[in-house]
Amino acid sequence: MKVGVQMVFQSYGYGPEVTDREVVREEVHLGVLADELGFDALWPVEHHFADYAFCPDNTLFLAHMAARTQRISLGTGAVILPWNDPLRVAERIALLDSLAEGRVLFGVGRGLARKEYDGFGIPMDESRERFDEAAAMVIDALETGWIEGKGPFYPQPRTPIRPAPDRTFRDRFFCVAMSPDSVLAAADLGARMVVFSQRPYEDQAVAMATYRERFIERHGGPPGPPVTCDFVYCDTDADRAEAKARTHIAGYLTSVMQHYELASEHFKDAKGYESYGDAVDLLQAIGLEKMCEMYLGVNVWGTPEQILERLRRRREIIGPFDLTACFRYAGLPLEDAERSMRTFATEVLPALHDDLAVV
């Protein structure tokens, strides 16, 4: 199992004494530490305009981390394609991979927040078409060294990518797939499926089976294992771990609800986001308290033994998977995040690298 570290650049929950510059400094610190502790990849997000998360260019951040780290892979988690020009994406990824000497993992996504689409002046109703058009252009450009497009959103004359990409991304391509149409898009693109731990894995397993079937149909062979993204707190003291999880992992869920307006009815009328309207109905039916308990139930926290048991149960449901763990979020102090990361690296990571140490 590969185990990465997700970086969300969140000031939500930290108070005014933690400036945006301090948030960036802390993420850099944890990124360097992740390399030293033996984690497999860094996965900074792309988000804009809000204390929920602000990393407007994860390729720029990863270029810095390429110079600060030695061996860890550098993943975009993810580049939100409808907010970026495909030519510039291909150029940035090619340059980053040259700087990082082939350590780049290229992850893409479609974006969900209305306020971010509004900030860019892009209608959310165009997100699926923009994503599909851009994704095909970028992945082809990274394979051939040339980009061109004849679609309505990104008309592009045939143009070389320089520096020229000199390594394939076909086995380093990832796509966030949290809605039914994104599941199919990820499979059609030949990308590895990435999901966040937001609902029971019995439900996720259905989407993963659909993805796998579609991938085999389109590409003639099975995909790599899915990647699950969790908000993690690891502590040798079970009571302290639970208290931190109920404060900060639950706090992160609150930030998600606010940023994405998950109690709003607008998803029901947003083209391509109809499945999120069902999530609104679920929230209204069960209430925020039960939603929080469900969220805590699917993310990874506790003692090292509890965490390993949670991940073993997940593997029984969905089969082999890779893990991306976020350690800094929702007001969790840096010293707590670092202690959690160090404990996880010492007590959990070796077993995960040894396939959960289960024969």
C-alpha positions as CSV (number, residue, x, y, z in Angstrom):
1,M,0.0,0.0,0.0
2,K,1.2,3.5,-0.9
3,V,0.4,6.1,1.8
4,G,0.4,9.8,0.9
5,V,-0.1,13.0,2.9
6,Q,-2.9,15.4,1.8
7,M,-2.3,19.1,2.4
8,V,-5.4,21.3,2.6
9,F,-4.0,24.8,3.5
10,Q,-6.9,25.5,5.9
11,S,-7.2,28.4,8.3
12,Y,-10.7,27.5,9.3
13,G,-10.8,26.9,13.0
14,Y,-7.3,28.4,13.8
15,G,-8.2,32.0,14.7
16,P,-6.7,35.3,13.5
17,E,-3.4,34.6,15.1
18,V,-2.6,32.0,12.5
19,T,-2.1,34.0,9.3
20,D,-2.2,32.7,5.7
21,R,1.6,32.9,5.6
22,E,1.7,30.8,8.8
23,V,-0.6,28.2,7.2
24,V,1.7,27.9,4.2
25,R,4.8,27.7,6.5
26,E,3.2,24.8,8.5
27,E,2.2,22.9,5.4
28,V,5.8,23.2,4.1
29,H,7.1,21.9,7.5
30,L,4.8,18.9,7.4
31,G,5.7,18.2,3.8
32,V,9.4,18.0,4.5
33,L,8.6,15.9,7.6
34,A,6.5,13.5,5.5
35,D,9.5,12.9,3.3
36,E,11.8,12.2,6.2
37,L,9.3,9.9,7.9
38,G,8.8,7.6,4.8
39,F,5.4,8.6,3.4
40,D,5.0,8.0,-0.3
41,A,3.5,11.2,-1.7
42,L,2.4,14.7,-1.0
43,W,-1.0,15.7,-2.3
44,P,-1.7,19.5,-2.0
45,V,-5.2,20.6,-3.0
46,E,-6.3,23.4,-5.3
47,H,-8.7,25.8,-3.7
48,H,-9.3,29.5,-3.9
49,F,-10.7,32.6,-2.0
50,A,-11.6,31.1,1.4
51,D,-10.3,30.0,4.8
52,Y,-11.7,26.5,3.9
53,A,-8.5,26.0,1.8
54,F,-6.2,28.2,-0.2
55,C,-3.6,26.7,-2.4
56,P,-4.3,28.4,-5.7
57,D,-1.5,26.7,-7.6
58,N,-0.5,23.3,-6.3
59,T,2.1,22.9,-9.1
60,L,3.9,26.0,-7.8
61,F,3.9,24.6,-4.2
62,L,5.2,21.3,-5.4
63,A,8.0,22.9,-7.3
64,H,9.1,24.3,-4.0
65,M,8.7,20.9,-2.3
66,A,10.7,19.3,-5.1
67,A,13.7,21.3,-4.0
68,R,13.0,20.7,-0.2
69,T,12.5,16.9,-0.4
70,Q,14.6,13.9,-1.5
71,R,12.5,10.9,-2.5
72,I,8.7,11.5,-1.9
73,S,6.4,11.6,-4.9
74,L,4.6,15.0,-5.6
75,G,1.0,14.7,-6.5
76,T,-1.6,17.4,-7.5
77,G,-4.6,16.7,-5.4
78,A,-6.0,17.9,-7.7
79,V,-5.7,20.4,-10.5
80,I,-9.3,21.6,-11.0
81,L,-9.4,21.6,-14.8
82,P,-12.4,23.9,-15.5
83,W,-10.6,26.7,-13.6
84,N,-7.3,26.3,-15.6
85,D,-6.3,26.7,-19.3
86,P,-5.3,23.3,-20.6
87,L,-2.2,24.6,-22.3
88,R,-0.9,26.1,-19.1
89,V,-1.7,22.9,-17.1
90,A,0.3,20.8,-19.5
91,E,3.2,23.2,-19.5
92,R,3.3,23.4,-15.7
93,I,3.1,19.6,-15.2
94,A,5.8,19.0,-17.7
95,L,8.1,21.6,-16.1
96,L,7.3,20.3,-12.6
97,D,8.2,16.7,-13.7
98,S,11.5,17.9,-15.1
99,L,12.3,19.7,-11.8
100,A,11.3,16.7,-9.7
101,E,13.0,14.2,-12.0
102,G,9.9,12.1,-12.6
103,R,8.4,12.2,-9.1
104,V,5.1,13.8,-10.2
105,L,1.7,12.2,-9.9
106,F,-0.9,14.1,-11.9
107,G,-4.3,14.3,-10.3
108,V,-7.3,16.2,-11.7
109,G,-10.8,17.1,-10.5
110,R,-13.9,19.0,-11.5
111,G,-14.6,21.2,-8.5
112,L,-17.8,21.5,-6.4
113,A,-17.9,24.9,-4.7
114,R,-20.3,27.5,-6.2
115,K,-18.3,30.3,-4.7
116,E,-15.1,29.2,-6.5
117,Y,-16.9,28.9,-9.8
118,D,-18.4,32.4,-9.2
119,G,-15.0,33.8,-8.4
120,F,-13.7,32.7,-11.8
121,G,-16.8,33.8,-13.6
122,I,-17.5,30.2,-14.9
123,P,-21.0,28.7,-14.8
124,M,-21.1,25.5,-12.8
125,D,-23.4,24.1,-15.5
126,E,-20.4,24.0,-17.8
127,S,-18.2,22.1,-15.4
128,R,-18.6,18.6,-16.9
129,E,-18.1,19.7,-20.5
130,R,-15.1,21.9,-19.6
131,F,-13.5,19.1,-17.6
132,D,-14.0,16.4,-20.3
133,E,-12.6,18.7,-23.0
134,A,-9.6,19.9,-21.0
135,A,-8.7,16.4,-19.6
136,A,-8.5,14.8,-23.0
137,M,-6.3,17.7,-24.3
138,V,-3.9,17.7,-21.3
139,I,-3.3,14.0,-21.0
140,D,-2.7,13.7,-24.8
141,A,-0.3,16.7,-24.6
142,L,1.7,15.0,-21.8
143,E,2.0,11.9,-23.9
144,T,2.8,13.4,-27.3
145,G,4.4,16.7,-26.4
146,W,1.8,18.6,-28.5
147,I,-1.5,20.2,-27.5
148,E,-4.4,21.0,-29.7
149,G,-8.1,21.3,-29.3
150,K,-11.2,21.9,-31.4
151,G,-13.8,22.1,-28.7
152,P,-16.0,25.1,-27.8
153,F,-14.3,26.0,-24.5
154,Y,-10.6,25.6,-25.3
155,P,-9.9,26.0,-29.1
156,Q,-6.2,25.5,-29.4
157,P,-4.0,25.4,-32.4
158,R,-1.4,22.6,-32.4
159,T,1.4,23.8,-30.2
160,P,4.4,22.2,-28.7
161,I,4.8,21.7,-24.9
162,R,8.2,22.8,-23.7
163,P,10.0,21.5,-21.7
164,A,8.9,18.5,-23.6
165,P,7.5,15.7,-21.4
166,D,9.8,12.7,-21.5
167,R,8.0,10.2,-19.3
168,T,4.5,8.8,-19.6
169,F,1.8,9.8,-17.2
170,R,-0.4,6.9,-18.0
171,D,0.6,5.1,-14.8
172,R,0.7,8.4,-12.9
173,F,-2.7,9.8,-13.7
174,F,-5.4,10.2,-11.0
175,C,-9.0,11.6,-11.0
176,V,-11.3,12.5,-8.1
177,A,-14.5,10.5,-8.7
178,M,-17.2,11.3,-6.1
179,S,-20.2,11.6,-8.4
180,P,-21.6,8.9,-10.8
181,D,-20.5,10.8,-13.9
182,S,-17.1,11.5,-12.5
183,V,-16.7,7.7,-11.8
184,L,-17.3,7.1,-15.5
185,A,-15.1,9.9,-16.6
186,A,-12.2,8.7,-14.5
187,A,-12.5,5.2,-16.0
188,D,-12.8,6.6,-19.6
189,L,-9.6,8.7,-19.1
190,G,-7.7,5.7,-17.8
191,A,-7.1,7.5,-14.5
192,R,-6.8,6.0,-11.0
193,M,-9.9,6.6,-9.0
194,V,-9.6,8.9,-6.0
195,V,-12.4,9.2,-3.3
196,F,-12.8,11.0,0.0
197,S,-14.0,9.1,3.0
198,Q,-17.5,10.7,3.2
199,R,-19.9,7.8,3.2
200,P,-19.9,4.2,4.2
201,Y,-17.5,2.1,2.2
202,E,-20.3,-0.4,1.4
203,D,-21.7,2.4,-0.7
204,Q,-18.3,3.4,-2.1
205,A,-17.8,-0.2,-3.2
206,V,-20.7,0.0,-5.6
207,A,-19.1,3.0,-7.3
208,M,-15.7,1.3,-7.4
209,A,-17.2,-1.8,-9.0
210,T,-18.8,0.4,-11.7
211,Y,-15.5,2.2,-12.2
212,R,-13.6,-1.1,-12.5
213,E,-16.0,-2.6,-15.0
214,R,-15.9,0.6,-17.2
215,F,-12.1,0.8,-17.0
216,I,-11.7,-2.8,-18.2
217,E,-14.3,-2.3,-20.9
218,R,-12.4,0.8,-22.2
219,H,-8.8,-0.2,-21.7
220,G,-8.8,-4.0,-21.7
221,G,-7.3,-4.6,-18.3
222,P,-7.8,-3.7,-14.7
223,P,-7.0,-0.3,-13.1
224,G,-4.6,0.3,-10.3
225,P,-6.1,0.3,-6.8
226,P,-8.3,3.2,-5.8
227,V,-7.0,5.9,-3.5
228,T,-9.0,6.8,-0.4
229,C,-8.5,10.2,1.3
230,D,-9.0,10.4,5.1
231,F,-8.7,13.0,7.9
232,V,-6.5,11.3,10.4
233,Y,-5.6,11.6,14.1
234,C,-3.3,9.0,15.5
235,D,-2.5,8.8,19.2
236,T,-1.3,6.2,21.7
237,D,-4.0,7.4,24.1
238,A,-7.5,6.2,22.9
239,D,-9.5,8.8,24.9
240,R,-7.3,11.7,23.7
241,A,-7.6,10.4,20.1
242,E,-11.4,10.3,20.3
243,A,-11.5,13.8,21.8
244,K,-9.3,15.2,19.1
245,A,-11.3,13.5,16.4
246,R,-14.7,14.7,17.7
247,T,-13.4,18.3,17.9
248,H,-11.3,18.5,14.7
249,I,-12.4,15.8,12.3
250,A,-16.0,16.8,13.0
251,G,-14.9,20.4,12.7
252,Y,-13.5,19.7,9.3
253,L,-16.9,18.3,8.2
254,T,-18.5,21.6,9.4
255,S,-16.1,23.5,7.1
256,V,-17.0,21.2,4.2
257,M,-20.7,21.8,4.8
258,Q,-20.2,25.6,4.8
259,H,-17.8,25.8,1.9
260,Y,-19.8,23.6,-0.5
261,E,-23.2,24.8,0.8
262,L,-24.2,21.2,1.3
263,A,-27.5,22.2,3.0
264,S,-28.4,24.3,-0.1
265,E,-30.9,23.3,-2.7
266,H,-28.8,24.7,-5.6
267,F,-27.2,21.3,-6.4
268,K,-30.6,20.0,-7.6
269,D,-30.6,22.5,-10.4
270,A,-26.8,22.4,-11.2
271,K,-26.1,20.5,-14.3
272,G,-23.8,17.5,-13.5
273,Y,-24.2,17.8,-9.8
274,E,-27.6,16.2,-9.3
275,S,-26.2,13.4,-7.1
276,Y,-25.3,16.1,-4.5
277,G,-28.9,17.0,-4.3
278,D,-29.5,13.5,-2.9
279,A,-26.9,14.3,-0.3
280,V,-28.8,17.4,0.7
281,D,-31.9,15.3,1.1
282,L,-30.0,12.8,3.2
283,L,-28.7,15.5,5.5
284,Q,-32.1,17.0,5.9
285,A,-33.5,13.5,6.7
286,I,-30.9,12.4,9.3
287,G,-29.7,15.7,10.7
288,L,-26.2,17.1,11.2
289,E,-25.5,15.1,14.3
290,K,-26.0,11.7,12.6
291,M,-24.1,13.0,9.6
292,C,-21.2,13.8,11.8
293,E,-21.3,10.3,13.4
294,M,-21.3,8.8,9.9
295,Y,-18.3,10.9,8.9
296,L,-16.3,10.0,12.0
297,G,-17.2,6.4,11.4
298,V,-15.6,6.3,7.9
299,N,-12.4,8.4,8.6
300,V,-9.3,7.1,10.2
301,W,-8.5,8.0,13.8
302,G,-7.7,6.4,17.1
303,T,-4.7,4.4,18.5
304,P,-2.4,2.7,16.0
305,E,-4.2,-0.6,16.6
306,Q,-7.6,1.0,16.1
307,I,-6.5,2.6,12.9
308,L,-5.1,-0.6,11.5
309,E,-8.3,-2.4,12.3
310,R,-10.4,0.3,10.6
311,L,-8.2,-0.1,7.5
312,R,-8.4,-3.9,7.5
313,R,-12.2,-3.6,7.6
314,R,-12.1,-1.2,4.7
315,R,-10.0,-3.6,2.7
316,E,-12.4,-6.4,3.3
317,I,-15.1,-4.3,1.7
318,I,-13.3,-2.6,-1.2
319,G,-10.2,-4.8,-1.7
320,P,-6.7,-3.3,-2.1
321,F,-6.4,0.4,-2.0
322,D,-3.9,3.2,-1.4
323,L,-4.3,5.8,1.4
324,T,-3.9,9.5,1.5
325,A,-3.9,11.0,5.1
326,C,-4.5,14.6,6.1
327,F,-2.9,15.5,9.4
328,R,-3.5,19.3,9.7
329,Y,-7.0,20.6,9.5
330,A,-9.8,22.5,11.4
331,G,-7.8,24.2,14.1
332,L,-5.7,21.2,15.1
333,P,-2.5,22.8,16.4
334,L,0.7,22.1,14.5
335,E,2.3,20.3,17.4
336,D,-0.7,17.9,17.6
337,A,-0.6,17.4,13.8
338,E,3.1,16.6,13.9
339,R,2.8,14.3,16.9
340,S,-0.1,12.5,15.1
341,M,2.0,12.2,11.9
342,R,5.0,10.9,13.8
343,T,3.0,8.3,15.7
344,F,1.3,7.2,12.5
345,A,4.7,6.9,10.7
346,T,6.2,4.9,13.5
347,E,3.3,2.6,14.5
348,V,1.1,2.4,11.4
349,L,3.0,3.1,8.3
350,P,5.3,0.0,8.4
351,A,2.3,-2.3,8.6
352,L,0.6,-0.5,5.7
353,H,3.7,-0.7,3.6
354,D,3.7,-4.4,4.5
355,D,0.1,-4.7,3.2
356,L,-1.4,-4.2,6.7
357,A,0.9,-7.0,7.9
358,V,-1.9,-9.5,7.2
359,V,-1.0,-12.9,5.6
